[in-house]
Amino acid sequence: MLLASIDEKHKGTMTFFYLPIDFKNKCNVGYAFINMLSASHIIPFYDTFNGKKWEKFNMKKLLPWHMHESKERLHW
């Protein structure tokens, strides 16, 4: 479900997606690891999701997205 929501606007921009699951509580742990195909996809992805409520998942929390890429590697 999460991947389907991401794919609505960002399909084909990722090379890796991992959503850790807490099997005891049968839910995700609240974060995912995503590797983008190109650094040029990071900012649009961030702009889409950062600070937004995820209506489809009945969450009240805002989504805090973090970029873990050095500025030197982002070739703009």
Phi, psi and omega in degrees: 000316179295314180298321178298321178293320178294319182295341179305322181239347188231026180297137178082008181257357184243146174254345183207137176217125178223122178246103179298138182244137172267098185293333178294316181265357178057047177207168178283166184269000173105005177209164178220157174253126181227129175250121182277148179298323181216150178299335180292346179272347187293309184296314177300322177297312179301314180298326180291319191250336185296127176074009181261149173279144180260089187302322185295340186250012176053045181254143176263346181285149171277151182271113177268099179272140181235138175261128179246062180221134181289146180301328181295331182273348178273100184269100182257000000 
